[in-house]
Amino acid sequence: MLLSQFQNDLIEAGCDEAGRGCLAGPVFAAAVIFPKDYYNPILNDSKKLSEKKRNELRPIIEKEALAFAVCSVTPQEIDKINIHNASYKAMHLALDTLNVKAEFLIIDGNKFIPYQEVPYTCIVKGDGKYLSIAAASILAKTYRDEYMDGIADDFPQYEWRSNKGYPTIVHRKAVLEHGPTIHHRRTFRVTDPQLKLAL
């Protein structure tokens, strides 16, 4: 069962991102603040849930959270500042957008760029340990998937509806055959002939 809080004294926001390893599309991040002692037995790491379950949980999270926000950073910005900085920037933008001020942050992963003067802790695989991080992972993932579905029909050869911009063999072959689109990250190069990624 996932935990509701890392600490109990301050208003705590969980943060996570989606799309860091993609060849195409923005990176999305979300921040979620739940009430203290919040409980939801179904909530889990977005990667452990089906697409149907993630989409069912999204409106529940948005209704039951004290505050939530989802923001993104474009492929062009990713190419300028690199994917790691872009991921943290997306998290910062989400935190900026919250209508409740976070006093403490729990971040999925092992690194973070400090946000203002707000104390934080990084938690490896935190999306499988804390409800707010799991909720942030679900929001970031569902909003990003929705975005990729929205642009997929304009570039059908890349099959973004199925791969969401991730480097599947079909996607990588399409990049080699047709070249990159305006949605591709130019610094994420697909090499030939082994189709290995050079990040």
N, C-alpha and C positions, 0 to 999 in steps of 0.2 A: 504494500500500500504506500502511495506517495505521501510525503510530508507536506503540511500546510505552510510551515514557516521555518526559516533557518534561525531566526531570532525573534523575540516577542516584544521588544521595546519600541521599535521604529516601524513606520509604514514601509513595507517591503515590496519591491517590484521584481518580478522574474523576467529575464531577457533571453531571447534566442533568435537565431537567424535561419534563413532557408535560401538555398541556391548558391552557396559558396563555391561548390565544385562544378558548376555548370559552364558550358561553352557559350550559351546565349541567355539573354534576359537579365534583368536587374537582380541584385541581391536584396532580399526583403528581411526585415527584422521586426519583432514585436516586443512590447513590454506589457505586462499584466500585473495588476494589483488585485488580490482577492481579500475579502474580509478575513480577519483573524479567525483561526479554527475552521476555515472553509474545508468542506469535504465533498469529494466527488469520486466514487470508486471506479468510474469508467475512464477517467482522465489518465492519459499516459503519454509517453514519448510518441510524437507523431509518426515516427518510422515504424512503430509497433502496431499502428492502427491502420485499418483499411481506409481507402479514400472515402467510402460511404460513411464510416464512423467519424472520420475527421470532419466531414461536412455536417454531420448531425451535431457534433460537439461545438462547432463554431458559434452558432447563435446562443447556445447555453452559456458558453464562456462569456460572450459579449453581454448577456443579460445579467449574469451573476457576479461579474467582476465589479469591483469598486471603480476601476478605471482600466482602459486598455487603449493601445495605439499600435498601428502598423505603418511602417514607412519603408521606402526603398531608395536604392542608389543605382543610377543608370549604368549600363555597360561602358559608356564613354567615361564616366567618372571612375569606374573600376579600373579602366586602363590608365587613367592619370595617377591614381593614388594607391593602387594595388588592391587586391581582393580583401586582404586582411584589414587594412585601414577602412575600406568601403563597408565591410561588415560592421565594424565598430561605429562608423559614422551613421549607418542605418539605425543601429541601436540608440545612439545619442539622439537622433531625430525623433524616434519613437518616444523616448523619455521626455523630450521637449514638448511633445504633443499631448502627453497625459494631462487630464484635467484634475488629477490629484497629484500633489508633489511627492515623489518617492524620497524617502529618507535613508533607505538602505537598498542595495541592489544585489541580487544573486544572478550570476551570469553563467550560461552554459559554456563549458570549455575550460581551458587553462590559461587564457590570456584575455586582457581587456585594456582599453585605453581609458583612464579615469574620466568620469563624467562629473564636471564641475567639482564640488567638494564633497560629493556624496560617497560615503563609505560603501565598499562592495567586497564580495568574495566570489571567486571563480570556482565552479564545481564541475569536475569532469563527469560527463554523462548525467549532468544535472536534470536533463529533460526526463530521465527515468527515475528521479529521486524527489523532485519538488513539484507540487501542483502548478505553481505560477510559471515555472520554466516550461513544463509540459504544455500548458495552455498557450504560452508564447510560441512554442514550436509549432503547435497546431494552427494558430492564426497566421504566422509567417508562411507556413507551407500552403495553407488553403488560399490565401490571398495571392501568393506567387503562382500557384497552379492556375488560378482563375485568370491571372494576367497572361500567362503563356497560352492558355486556351484561346484567349481573345485575339492574339496575334498569329495563331497557328494557321488559319485559313489563308492568310496572305502569303505564306511561305510553306506550302504543303509538303514539299520534297524533304523537309527536315523532320517531319513527323513529331512536332512539338506537343501535340495532344497526348501522345503516348510517352515521350521521354522528358517533357517539360524543360528541355534545354540541356539535360545531362548528356555526358559523352558516350552514348550508346554507339555500337558499331554502325548502325544505320545513320545516325546523326553525323558521325565522324566521316563516313564515306560521302555523305551529301555535302559536307563542307569541302572535302577534297575535290569533288566533282563540280559543284556549283559555285564555290567560293563563299566567303562570309556575307552575311546580311548586315543591315544597320543595327540589328539586335545582338550581333555576336561581339564577344570580347576579343579584341584584336591581339591582346597580349597572351591569350590562351591559344597557343598554336597547336594545330594538329599536324603531326609529322608523318611523312610517307617513307617507306611503304608499310611499316608495321602498325600504323595507326596508333602509335603511342602518343600520349599527351605530354607536351612540354609546358609546365605551368611556371 
